[in-house]
Each structure stands twice: as structure tokens, then as C-alpha cells.
Amino acid sequence: MLKNYLKTAWRNFQKNRGFSMINLFGLSVGMAAFMLIALYIIDELSYDRFLTDSDRIYQVNLSGNFGGQEINAGHTPPPVGETMQSEFPGIESYTRVFQPGDVTISCSENGQVDNVFTEPGLLAVDSNFLGIFQFELLYGQAGHALNEPHTIVLTETMARKYFGATDVVGRTLEFGNKKIPCKVSGVLRDIPAQSSLRFDFLVPMQTYEVVKYFNWSWVWVNVATYVKLSPALARNPAGIAKMEAQFPEMVKRHAAKAFARIGMPMDEFYKNGGYWDFSLQPYTRVHLHSAGIYSELLALGSIRNIYIFATVALFIVLLACVNFMNLATARSFSRAKETGIRKVMGSFRQGLIFQFLLESLLMSTVAVCIALLLVALVLPAFNQLAWKQLILPSIFGSNLGWLVVGLTIGCGLFAGSYPAFYLSGFRPVHILKGNSGNIKGNTYLRNGLVVFQFSVSIVLIICTAVVYKQLRYTQEMDMGLEKDNVLVIANTHKLEDREETLRQELEALTGVAGATITTSVPTGGAFGDRYLPESATGENLQANDIALYSFMTDESFIPVMDIKLIQGRNFSKEFSDSFSVILNETAAKQIGWKDPVGQYLQYPGGNYTRFKVVGVTKDFNIQSLHDPVIPFALFHHSSNSNRDPQSYIAVKIKAGNVNNTLSTIQSKWKAFAPGKPLDFNFLDERFNNLYRAEQQMGSIFVTFALLSIVVACLGLLGLSAFAAESRTREIGIRKVLGASVSGIVTLLSKDFVKLVFVAILIGSPIAWWAMNQWLQDFAYRIELQWWMFAAAGLAAMAIALLTVGWQAIRAAVANPVESLRTE
């Protein structure tokens, strides 16, 4: 019996090759898209779960309001971990991570410098780091690798990079600008791609005195703290919540001295609306569930993007199944006699249902095989698109393997269910008498499925257009500063007293318009601290204290960055600016001064040093457009207003000869820092990198929007072909009676155009709602305008007309004699 069913299925496939190939190709494309997105989602969901006891590791997050600024961060003050462990028995241990920035590392064995590189992937950690985060150690002992000062642990890739081998424990690398010898105490297997914490080198925390110096502080928020809970507490969410409820009292007991030391008694801090609290976040949730939590340390994703991509994958596979259902019901009349004869010959309805479902499952199985081949072909390109390292063998892993099996069976049963139950329900007496009034397919259902297909496609087209429009807006918006042709040279502090000389020589180059030394640059983070505004005229200020982010710069920073001064003056060598400060508009407005120039800010952390406001700039962005402009200040280098060890030289290159000027700058660097790599990039590139997640989302959206359109058009192509075939006689008669080609094309196309128009009306409000929600993440965003939806609708209409029109023209130009002869 099964053999006969298979034979019948194969004969039907051969008899209707055109429709069958459309079905097969549509299903294959839909399944391939589903598999690619499934690979992406499962990869994202697997982050950090490879770690032993990952379910017991928690990140300590800080939430607070300090000087009027809301803070939500995955960073803490240095003493938080030790305090938590001592006060809460459920916390077994803690470890801290500090990111010092780029560090120069060299290998100088045998008295000769073999390799020297600037490495961004170095972390300073507590000695028990590898005990809590059990990354696989190839050589060395995890319990002792970071115990001693002047030791370093590196990954196997870095070991090969510097030594050409991996078993290098005991060999020496030179660390930092002072070339401090560090003995290699361990070699790690390369960090898995599914790790939120990415690094190439580990050094003991004691290497950096700045962390030890601030060990008293509960407001210096520059280390990440992780705690490991006891097994019992980790399995008890209520117990964790009860422990977190005690954190505010812990802060009051232990942070009071630190707050008083910076001139802010805790009672006064809370009275002024401030708060300072901590919470625990499961480490396995950090990667996808950290929206709004700032972290420079971790590679973060977005659970919302996972939901979006999962929805897209589901709808694309549904589109492919809808094609199958549509074409099967559309062709129901051609199989009606087969059904009638089978019933007359004694077939039961169950057998007919089995026949049709078997055909559908066979089609689904073949489609899955083709889809796997498509995935193998496009996976390298998809990895570049999604910035992933996905591999095809992982699709046969325990989870994905079952997913593929489920996809095969699910698509087969879903796509074949309606045709099976619909066709098997025909009454044989009506069929054999030629009464086809009720068996030409459910027109309303087919039309509804076409509307569904194009509604999904229109939503994806609109979403893609809005994402790209917003990205374009971020690139073209006036940021309040110049970002084009601004070269940023990092780590110039390694030049020490020669840094200013290099700046002067670079500024003197023909192709350079200016050069400045600064402790940071826009997109590079900023030093934050609290200041107390004074009121010289006795006016009531809006803010009694203010959190200011700042750079230390020189006289050239404002002209190089082309920042507009709206009041006062710039730093100048004609003045002693050690105690001068330049504010942005936002800071001046938040304080509430009527005339900021000439007013004073006190710095309570530095024995109440007073800084005079000498200028106010127009607001400029130092971070992405996700966030509003923050209160910001520029201090002169001579002020020594913070301990930031980093330094940059920003060079404004004249347009027209960038490459030659860059070559000259590289030559200058080699003369000043022989053997040290030049680390540079352009400011516009740094800003673009802030929108990497959106760029990724836009690229994936446009890819799958195109796939959804292809799948929808395949279905429309099959339906239009069926419509033309079923009206062959009518078309022939109309042509004999004088109908024009354009008239016949219009006749065959108008019904489909109506359906696409309905899809536009349904899809547009859905896309508006979805994109309105997405744009809420941007402090500065585009407005959704009617023409975006109209353009997407016209594009969908044009695509539909091209698809249907091709079949309609073929039918319209056919010889009417041949058409009538077939009747």
C-alpha cells in the first residue's frame, strides 16, 4: 500500500512539475532562512553556559542617582565584593575585573625585540578569577597562575603570536610602557565565541595601583564584580531577593565615610534625591538581558532582537507553507476526479488524507535536504553579515537536530493538512457528474493567505527601510563637532615628555589643520565626578551638586573638533587655565546659572578646589544617539583634575590628500616611538561602530525581507499561472471577440492587486507600531512619515504586478485558436 502511495506521489510530482518546483523551491528557501536564524538564536542563547557552575555566578550591578545623573552599570566600586562576602554567608566568593585600556606588550628574549604590539584585550583580575570563571587552562595551574606579581596568563593564539608555540609557561613578556618583565604563568585555550567576557591576557589586579588606591571609595565605579553563590542560595530566587533587600543598609553602613570624604554626607545625599544601590544579575542572563545596563567590558546582545528574529523566521516558514496550501487548494479541481474515482473504488477518507499528507511530507523532506545544502552554501556570507562563527555541523547537535526533524514534520503536516482534509471531503457523485461548483478551491481562503503573505513582506520592507533611515540619520546628524577626517592616535601617553613635541610637529605638517592632546575622545568614554556649583549673585540654583563627565585637553581641542563656543573663551596660553573649566550647554542649564561665565565650581574630592567657568560650548555628542547629551566639561591638562592615565592625539587632516598625510604621520611616529606600533583610527569610524548592533539588525532584516518577498512572489506566480490556466477558454473567447492584450492583462491582474492593497492596509499599522517601539531606544530619532509606508506599499505593488503581469501577458498573447481547440 505504501509503495502505491509513493508511486502516486511521484507521478503527481512529474505530472505537475511547474507547480511542484515552485512549491519545492519556496519550501526550501523558507526552511533555509529558518535554519539560519535558528543557528543565530541558539548561538546567542548559549552564551556563557559553557562555564562550570555558570548558574551560580552573578554580576553585581549598580543603580543610582548621583548629581542628578541616573546610573545603571555593570561596574561597581572596588570594595563591594569583599563587603558582600563578609556580610552574606550565601556568597561563597567574589572576583573583580578591571579593564586598563590598550597596553603595549613585547617579547625581547635573547636581547632582541622580536614582537611588539599594542593589545586592547588585557584584563587585570583578582587571583581567584580562574577559580570562578573556569576557562580551560592548557598549561599552568589555575589556583596559582595569578597569585604572584609580574605574572601574565595569555591565550593560545597570543602564545603563538609572541612565541610561535603554546607551551610557553616560564617565558617572559615585557609589559607596558616601562617594559616591566612578566613571567608567563599560564596558557588558556582560546576563549569560546559564546563568551560575553572577551580577553587575550590576564594580569594580577595588584599590577594596577589605581585600583588599590581607590579601595576606600564607594563612588569610583571602574571595576566589575562577580560573586559566586552557594548551591542552595543559587537555587532559591526568594533567598536572593531577600539578600538584595539588605544591600541598601549595607551601603549606608560602609559607604558613609567614602561619601563624606568627597564632601557629600550620606544623609544629605539621600535628602537631595540621590540613591546608591546594588543588585545581582545571573551571569547567564547578562549577554541578552542587559538593556540599559552600561558595560564597557562585555560583548552584549539583545533579547528583543532574538524575539524579532524568531518572529521573522517563523513568518518566513509560514509563508512557504502558505504557498503549498494555496497552490494545492487552487489545483483541487485537477485532482477532483482522482479523488472521486478513488472513493468509488472503495477508498476511505482516511486513506486519501494519508495519501495527501504523505505527498506533503515527502515534499517537506526533499525541501529540508535542499535547505541544508543552501545553508551550507550561504553560511560563510551569513557569518559575515551577523558577525558570527556559526558552523553547519552544529545544526546536527542535540537541539538543532531535533529542530530540523520537527521542522520537516511540522511543515509537511501544516502545509498538507488543509489540502488533505479539503480534497478528501469531496463527494464523488458531484465530481463524476462534472459538478465543480463547490470544488474549485476555497477562494476566500486563498485570498486570505495571499493577503497574509504580502502583509508579512510589507512589514519587513517597512522595518528595513526605517532601520536604514535611522542609521543614515545617525551618520548625517550634526553631532556638534567635526568627525570627518579626524585621525585619533591612541596611547600617546607612552611618549611621556615627547608627546607635546610630536603634537607640534604633526600640527606643522602641510596636510594637517590642527592637532590636540586629550585624555579621551568622543566615543572613548569620559571621566565622571561630582562638583558643587557656587552662586556668586545669590541666585537660587536648580542643582546644588552636579555629576560632570570630562576630558582634560589643551587649547587646540575645541578648534580641532570644530566645537562652537557660544559664551566666553577657549583655553589660551595667554592665561593660566589650571583652574579654568569650559562647560557645555546642558551642564550650564542643569545648574541654572543665568550667566555661567565667571561662575565657580567646587570639586569636593580635591580639598574643595575651585574652577572658574571661562566658556560655554554648544552641546556636542561624545556617545551614541541612543543617549541624550550629558552634562560635560573640559578641563585644561595643567589642572590635573583626574587620574586618567590614557592620552590621545587627535589630528584634523585637510581634505583631499588624506593618504599622503597619513603616511607622513606614520613616519613621524616611527621617529618618535621606534619599535612601538601606531594605533589609530578615524573619529567617524568610531562613531559608526557605536551602531554595530543596528547595522547588524538592518543587514539581517534586508536579507530576510528579500527572502520573504521571493517566497511570496513564488506563491503569487503559481496562483497567477493557475488563474490563467483555469481561464484559458474565457481568454480565447475574449480575444476572438476583439479584447486587447492590455485588457486581458488587467482582467487577470486586478484581483491580485486588490489583495496586495488590502495587505498594505494591514501591514502598515503593524510596521508603524513595531518601529515606533524600536525607535524609543534612541534619544535622537527620525519621525515615522507617511511616505515611508507609501513607498513600501508601492514597492510591494510593483513586485506583485511584475510577478502576475508576466503570467498575464503570456496568457494574453497566446493564440486563441489553440486555446479554444483544447476545450
LINKA-V21039 format. One record per pair of residues at least 12 apart in sequence whose ideal C-beta (glycine too) atoms are under 7 Angstrom apart, sorted by sequence separation. I is the first residue (numbers start at 1). GAP is how many residues later the second one is. If there is no record, write none. Layout:
# LINKA-V21039
i=[I & I]
gap=[GAP & GAP]
This chain:
# LINKA-V21039
i=[61 & 82 & 104 & 105 & 130 & 131 & 211 & 286 & 503 & 532 & 558 & 600 & 601 & 666 & 772 & 61 & 62 & 81 & 140 & 170 & 171 & 287 & 288 & 339 & 379 & 426 & 532 & 533 & 583 & 731 & 771 & 62 & 104 & 105 & 170 & 252 & 287 & 288 & 289 & 503 & 531 & 598 & 599 & 651 & 59 & 81 & 130 & 169 & 288 & 530 & 531 & 555 & 598 & 60 & 102 & 103 & 130 & 168 & 169 & 376 & 555 & 597 & 768 & 102 & 129 & 169 & 375 & 500 & 530 & 531 & 554 & 555 & 596 & 597 & 78 & 102 & 138 & 169 & 288 & 499 & 555 & 597 & 103 & 127 & 168 & 528 & 529 & 597 & 60 & 127 & 422 & 581 & 596 & 60 & 125 & 152 & 166 & 182 & 255 & 528 & 100 & 527 & 152 & 526 & 527 & 99 & 100 & 526 & 724 & 98 & 251 & 492 & 526 & 723 & 764 & 97 & 98 & 251 & 97 & 138 & 139 & 159 & 588 & 720 & 96 & 140 & 248 & 567 & 568 & 764 & 95 & 96 & 139 & 150 & 152 & 154 & 247 & 567 & 579 & 581 & 583 & 95 & 150 & 151 & 156 & 247 & 520 & 579 & 580 & 581 & 585 & 150 & 151 & 152 & 153 & 156 & 519 & 579 & 580 & 581 & 582 & 720 & 95 & 150 & 152 & 153 & 154 & 155 & 156 & 157 & 488 & 518 & 519 & 579 & 582 & 583 & 584 & 585 & 586 & 760 & 95 & 151 & 156 & 580 & 585 & 93 & 153 & 155 & 244 & 518 & 582 & 584 & 155 & 218 & 244 & 324 & 368 & 584 & 716 & 760 & 95 & 218 & 516 & 517 & 516 & 93 & 219 & 368 & 518 & 548 & 145 & 218 & 240 & 368 & 516 & 756 & 145 & 217 & 218 & 481 & 515 & 516 & 546 & 590 & 756 & 158 & 216 & 514 & 158 & 219 & 365 & 586 & 364 & 516 & 546 & 586 & 587 & 753 & 756 & 140 & 155 & 514 & 515 & 546 & 569 & 570 & 584 & 586 & 587 & 115 & 140 & 154 & 514 & 568 & 569 & 586 & 587 & 115 & 139 & 140 & 154 & 364 & 543 & 568 & 753 & 139 & 153 & 364 & 542 & 543 & 567 & 568 & 584 & 752 & 753 & 137 & 138 & 152 & 153 & 542 & 543 & 567 & 138 & 541 & 542 & 565 & 566 & 583 & 137 & 138 & 152 & 361 & 364 & 541 & 566 & 582 & 136 & 360 & 565 & 566 & 581 & 582 & 749 & 752 & 135 & 136 & 151 & 227 & 564 & 563 & 564 & 581 & 107 & 149 & 360 & 361 & 539 & 563 & 749 & 107 & 135 & 146 & 357 & 360 & 580 & 748 & 749 & 149 & 226 & 359 & 563 & 146 & 149 & 533 & 578 & 357 & 577 & 749 & 356 & 578 & 579 & 745 & 748 & 577 & 578 & 109 & 109 & 356 & 357 & 536 & 745 & 748 & 133 & 356 & 744 & 745 & 534 & 571 & 107 & 108 & 534 & 624 & 353 & 356 & 624 & 744 & 745 & 105 & 106 & 353 & 356 & 533 & 534 & 744 & 105 & 532 & 105 & 531 & 532 & 353 & 531 & 741 & 103 & 104 & 352 & 531 & 532 & 741 & 103 & 104 & 106 & 129 & 224 & 530 & 57 & 349 & 123 & 529 & 121 & 122 & 125 & 127 & 557 & 121 & 122 & 121 & 122 & 123 & 124 & 126 & 482 & 121 & 124 & 125 & 481 & 482 & 731 & 736 & 119 & 122 & 124 & 481 & 549 & 553 & 731 & 735 & 51 & 52 & 119 & 481 & 550 & 554 & 51 & 124 & 480 & 548 & 549 & 550 & 551 & 552 & 554 & 720 & 724 & 124 & 339 & 344 & 547 & 548 & 550 & 552 & 553 & 716 & 720 & 724 & 732 & 339 & 343 & 546 & 548 & 550 & 552 & 340 & 713 & 717 & 721 & 724 & 339 & 552 & 716 & 720 & 724 & 732 & 335 & 340 & 716 & 720 & 731 & 732 & 329 & 552 & 196 & 321 & 325 & 329 & 332 & 336 & 552 & 560 & 709 & 713 & 717 & 729 & 196 & 324 & 328 & 332 & 340 & 550 & 728 & 729 & 339 & 340 & 552 & 560 & 321 & 325 & 329 & 132 & 317 & 321 & 325 & 337 & 728 & 729 & 336 & 132 & 526 & 522 & 336 & 522 & 523 & 197 & 198 & 196 & 196 & 333 & 336 & 196 & 333 & 98 & 332 & 333 & 100 & 332 & 96 & 332 & 98 & 330 & 329 & 98 & 329 & 529 & 527 & 329 & 330 & 329 & 527 & 326 & 517 & 326 & 98 & 325 & 326 & 98 & 519 & 97 & 520 & 96 & 97 & 322 & 519 & 521 & 96 & 519 & 520 & 96 & 521 & 322 & 517 & 518 & 94 & 95 & 322 & 94 & 517 & 518 & 78 & 94 & 319 & 515 & 516 & 93 & 515 & 78 & 79 & 91 & 92 & 515 & 78 & 92 & 319 & 91 & 92 & 480 & 514 & 78 & 79 & 90 & 480 & 481 & 512 & 513 & 77 & 90 & 480 & 512 & 77 & 315 & 479 & 480 & 512 & 513 & 50 & 77 & 78 & 479 & 511 & 512 & 77 & 84 & 90 & 506 & 511 & 50 & 77 & 81 & 76 & 78 & 80 & 506 & 48 & 75 & 81 & 503 & 511 & 47 & 48 & 75 & 76 & 502 & 46 & 48 & 73 & 75 & 312 & 477 & 499 & 47 & 75 & 76 & 90 & 511 & 512 & 74 & 511 & 43 & 474 & 626 & 628 & 493 & 509 & 626 & 627 & 90 & 493 & 625 & 626 & 493 & 625 & 88 & 492 & 509 & 625 & 492 & 492 & 490 & 62 & 489 & 506 & 488 & 489 & 522 & 488 & 489 & 506 & 521 & 87 & 505 & 523 & 486 & 487 & 523 & 60 & 60 & 486 & 487 & 502 & 59 & 60 & 83 & 485 & 523 & 58 & 485 & 57 & 58 & 485 & 502 & 57 & 58 & 83 & 56 & 56 & 485 & 498 & 53 & 56 & 495 & 56 & 487 & 495 & 55 & 494 & 494 & 491 & 489 & 490 & 489 & 490 & 489 & 488 & 487 & 488 & 488 & 487 & 488 & 193 & 486 & 99 & 486 & 80 & 99 & 488 & 97 & 483 & 484 & 483 & 76 & 483 & 65 & 66 & 65 & 65 & 64 & 64 & 64 & 475 & 63 & 62 & 63 & 74 & 61 & 474 & 60 & 61 & 74 & 60 & 61 & 72 & 73 & 74 & 75 & 471 & 72 & 73 & 74 & 58 & 59 & 72 & 73 & 58 & 74 & 471 & 58 & 59 & 74 & 471 & 58 & 57 & 59 & 467 & 471 & 54 & 55 & 296 & 54 & 467 & 468 & 467 & 61 & 464 & 467 & 48 & 49 & 48 & 464 & 463 & 464 & 48 & 47 & 460 & 464 & 44 & 460 & 461 & 460 & 460 & 457 & 456 & 457 & 457 & 44 & 454 & 453 & 44 & 453 & 41 & 264 & 450 & 41 & 262 & 40 & 41 & 450 & 37 & 272 & 272 & 446 & 37 & 38 & 37 & 34 & 33 & 34 & 33 & 34 & 30 & 31 & 30 & 30 & 31 & 30 & 29 & 27 & 26 & 26 & 27 & 23 & 23 & 458 & 454 & 458 & 462 & 477 & 23 & 451 & 455 & 459 & 463 & 22 & 450 & 454 & 458 & 462 & 466 & 470 & 458 & 451 & 455 & 459 & 463 & 19 & 447 & 451 & 455 & 459 & 463 & 470 & 387 & 458 & 462 & 473 & 386 & 451 & 470 & 19 & 470 & 469 & 385 & 386 & 385 & 177 & 385 & 466 & 466 & 465 & 462 & 462 & 465 & 462 & 461 & 458 & 461 & 458 & 461 & 27 & 31 & 35 & 27 & 31 & 458 & 24 & 28 & 32 & 36 & 457 & 23 & 27 & 31 & 35 & 264 & 263 & 24 & 28 & 32 & 262 & 454 & 24 & 28 & 32 & 262 & 43 & 263 & 28 & 36 & 40 & 454 & 8 & 12 & 43 & 40 & 9 & 5 & 9 & 40 & 39 & 5 & 9 & 39 & 39 & 42 & 42 & 35 & 38 & 38 & 34 & 118 & 31 & 31 & 27 & 102 & 316 & 323 & 102 & 319 & 326 & 330 & 104 & 302 & 309 & 316 & 320 & 323 & 327 & 331 & 305 & 312 & 316 & 319 & 323 & 330 & 319 & 322 & 326 & 316 & 323 & 210 & 67 & 66 & 68 & 67 & 68 & 69 & 67 & 68 & 67 & 66 & 68 & 101 & 116 & 118 & 116 & 117 & 116 & 118 & 113 & 104 & 102 & 33 & 33 & 29 & 29 & 30 & 29 & 26 & 26 & 25 & 26 & 22 & 22 & 22 & 19 & 18]
gap=[12 & 12 & 12 & 12 & 12 & 12 & 12 & 12 & 12 & 12 & 12 & 12 & 12 & 12 & 12 & 13 & 13 & 13 & 13 & 13 & 13 & 13 & 13 & 13 & 13 & 13 & 13 & 13 & 13 & 13 & 13 & 14 & 14 & 14 & 14 & 14 & 14 & 14 & 14 & 14 & 14 & 14 & 14 & 14 & 15 & 15 & 15 & 15 & 15 & 15 & 15 & 15 & 15 & 16 & 16 & 16 & 16 & 16 & 16 & 16 & 16 & 16 & 16 & 17 & 17 & 17 & 17 & 17 & 17 & 17 & 17 & 17 & 17 & 17 & 18 & 18 & 18 & 18 & 18 & 18 & 18 & 18 & 19 & 19 & 19 & 19 & 19 & 19 & 20 & 20 & 20 & 20 & 20 & 21 & 21 & 21 & 21 & 21 & 21 & 21 & 22 & 22 & 23 & 23 & 23 & 24 & 24 & 24 & 24 & 25 & 25 & 25 & 25 & 25 & 25 & 26 & 26 & 26 & 28 & 28 & 28 & 28 & 28 & 28 & 29 & 29 & 29 & 29 & 29 & 29 & 30 & 30 & 30 & 30 & 30 & 30 & 30 & 30 & 30 & 30 & 30 & 31 & 31 & 31 & 31 & 31 & 31 & 31 & 31 & 31 & 31 & 32 & 32 & 32 & 32 & 32 & 32 & 32 & 32 & 32 & 32 & 32 & 33 & 33 & 33 & 33 & 33 & 33 & 33 & 33 & 33 & 33 & 33 & 33 & 33 & 33 & 33 & 33 & 33 & 33 & 34 & 34 & 34 & 34 & 34 & 35 & 35 & 35 & 35 & 35 & 35 & 35 & 36 & 36 & 36 & 36 & 36 & 36 & 36 & 36 & 37 & 37 & 37 & 37 & 38 & 39 & 39 & 39 & 39 & 39 & 40 & 40 & 40 & 40 & 40 & 40 & 41 & 41 & 41 & 41 & 41 & 41 & 41 & 41 & 41 & 42 & 42 & 42 & 43 & 43 & 43 & 43 & 44 & 44 & 44 & 44 & 44 & 44 & 44 & 45 & 45 & 45 & 45 & 45 & 45 & 45 & 45 & 45 & 45 & 46 & 46 & 46 & 46 & 46 & 46 & 46 & 46 & 47 & 47 & 47 & 47 & 47 & 47 & 47 & 47 & 48 & 48 & 48 & 48 & 48 & 48 & 48 & 48 & 48 & 48 & 49 & 49 & 49 & 49 & 49 & 49 & 49 & 50 & 50 & 50 & 50 & 50 & 50 & 51 & 51 & 51 & 51 & 51 & 51 & 51 & 51 & 52 & 52 & 52 & 52 & 52 & 52 & 52 & 52 & 53 & 53 & 53 & 53 & 53 & 54 & 54 & 54 & 55 & 55 & 55 & 55 & 55 & 55 & 55 & 56 & 56 & 56 & 56 & 56 & 56 & 56 & 56 & 57 & 57 & 57 & 57 & 58 & 58 & 58 & 58 & 59 & 59 & 59 & 60 & 60 & 60 & 60 & 60 & 61 & 61 & 62 & 63 & 63 & 63 & 63 & 63 & 63 & 64 & 64 & 64 & 64 & 65 & 65 & 66 & 66 & 66 & 66 & 67 & 67 & 67 & 67 & 67 & 68 & 68 & 68 & 68 & 68 & 68 & 68 & 69 & 69 & 70 & 70 & 70 & 71 & 71 & 71 & 72 & 72 & 72 & 72 & 72 & 72 & 73 & 73 & 73 & 73 & 73 & 74 & 75 & 75 & 76 & 76 & 77 & 77 & 77 & 77 & 77 & 78 & 78 & 79 & 79 & 79 & 79 & 79 & 79 & 80 & 80 & 80 & 80 & 80 & 80 & 80 & 81 & 81 & 81 & 81 & 81 & 81 & 81 & 81 & 82 & 82 & 82 & 82 & 82 & 82 & 83 & 83 & 83 & 83 & 83 & 83 & 83 & 83 & 83 & 83 & 83 & 84 & 84 & 84 & 84 & 84 & 84 & 84 & 84 & 84 & 84 & 84 & 84 & 85 & 85 & 85 & 85 & 85 & 85 & 86 & 86 & 86 & 86 & 86 & 87 & 87 & 87 & 87 & 87 & 87 & 88 & 88 & 88 & 88 & 88 & 88 & 89 & 89 & 90 & 90 & 90 & 90 & 90 & 90 & 90 & 90 & 90 & 90 & 90 & 90 & 91 & 91 & 91 & 91 & 91 & 91 & 91 & 91 & 92 & 92 & 92 & 92 & 93 & 93 & 93 & 94 & 94 & 94 & 94 & 94 & 94 & 94 & 95 & 96 & 96 & 99 & 100 & 100 & 100 & 101 & 101 & 102 & 103 & 103 & 103 & 104 & 106 & 107 & 107 & 107 & 108 & 108 & 109 & 109 & 110 & 111 & 112 & 113 & 113 & 113 & 115 & 116 & 116 & 117 & 117 & 120 & 120 & 123 & 124 & 124 & 124 & 125 & 125 & 126 & 126 & 127 & 127 & 127 & 127 & 127 & 128 & 128 & 128 & 129 & 129 & 130 & 130 & 130 & 131 & 131 & 131 & 132 & 132 & 132 & 133 & 133 & 134 & 134 & 134 & 135 & 135 & 136 & 136 & 136 & 136 & 136 & 137 & 137 & 137 & 138 & 138 & 138 & 138 & 139 & 139 & 139 & 139 & 139 & 139 & 139 & 140 & 140 & 140 & 140 & 141 & 141 & 141 & 141 & 141 & 141 & 142 & 142 & 142 & 142 & 142 & 142 & 143 & 143 & 143 & 143 & 143 & 144 & 144 & 144 & 145 & 145 & 145 & 145 & 146 & 146 & 146 & 146 & 146 & 147 & 147 & 147 & 147 & 147 & 148 & 148 & 148 & 148 & 148 & 148 & 148 & 149 & 149 & 149 & 149 & 149 & 149 & 150 & 150 & 151 & 151 & 151 & 151 & 152 & 152 & 152 & 152 & 153 & 153 & 153 & 153 & 154 & 154 & 155 & 155 & 155 & 155 & 156 & 157 & 158 & 159 & 159 & 159 & 160 & 160 & 161 & 162 & 162 & 162 & 162 & 163 & 163 & 163 & 164 & 164 & 164 & 165 & 166 & 166 & 166 & 166 & 167 & 167 & 167 & 167 & 167 & 168 & 168 & 169 & 169 & 170 & 170 & 171 & 171 & 171 & 172 & 173 & 173 & 174 & 175 & 175 & 177 & 178 & 178 & 178 & 179 & 179 & 182 & 188 & 189 & 189 & 190 & 190 & 191 & 192 & 193 & 193 & 194 & 195 & 195 & 196 & 196 & 197 & 197 & 198 & 198 & 198 & 200 & 200 & 200 & 201 & 202 & 204 & 208 & 208 & 209 & 210 & 211 & 212 & 213 & 213 & 214 & 216 & 216 & 216 & 217 & 217 & 218 & 218 & 219 & 220 & 220 & 220 & 220 & 220 & 220 & 220 & 221 & 221 & 221 & 222 & 222 & 222 & 222 & 223 & 223 & 223 & 224 & 224 & 224 & 224 & 225 & 226 & 227 & 227 & 227 & 229 & 229 & 229 & 230 & 230 & 230 & 231 & 232 & 234 & 234 & 235 & 235 & 236 & 237 & 238 & 238 & 239 & 240 & 241 & 241 & 244 & 244 & 244 & 245 & 248 & 251 & 252 & 252 & 255 & 257 & 258 & 259 & 262 & 262 & 265 & 266 & 266 & 268 & 268 & 269 & 269 & 269 & 272 & 272 & 273 & 273 & 275 & 275 & 276 & 279 & 280 & 282 & 283 & 283 & 286 & 286 & 287 & 289 & 289 & 290 & 291 & 293 & 294 & 297 & 297 & 300 & 301 & 301 & 302 & 302 & 302 & 303 & 304 & 304 & 304 & 304 & 304 & 305 & 305 & 305 & 305 & 305 & 305 & 305 & 306 & 307 & 307 & 307 & 307 & 308 & 308 & 308 & 308 & 308 & 308 & 308 & 309 & 309 & 309 & 309 & 310 & 311 & 311 & 312 & 312 & 313 & 314 & 314 & 315 & 317 & 318 & 318 & 322 & 323 & 326 & 327 & 327 & 330 & 331 & 334 & 334 & 335 & 335 & 336 & 336 & 336 & 337 & 337 & 338 & 339 & 339 & 339 & 339 & 339 & 340 & 340 & 340 & 340 & 340 & 341 & 342 & 342 & 342 & 342 & 342 & 343 & 343 & 343 & 343 & 345 & 345 & 346 & 346 & 346 & 346 & 347 & 347 & 347 & 348 & 349 & 350 & 350 & 350 & 351 & 353 & 353 & 355 & 356 & 357 & 358 & 360 & 362 & 365 & 373 & 373 & 376 & 380 & 384 & 388 & 388 & 388 & 389 & 389 & 389 & 389 & 390 & 391 & 391 & 391 & 391 & 391 & 391 & 391 & 392 & 392 & 392 & 392 & 392 & 392 & 393 & 393 & 393 & 395 & 395 & 433 & 463 & 464 & 475 & 478 & 478 & 478 & 479 & 479 & 480 & 481 & 522 & 545 & 559 & 559 & 560 & 560 & 561 & 561 & 562 & 572 & 577 & 671 & 674 & 678 & 681 & 681 & 682 & 685 & 688 & 689 & 689 & 692 & 695 & 696 & 699 & 703]
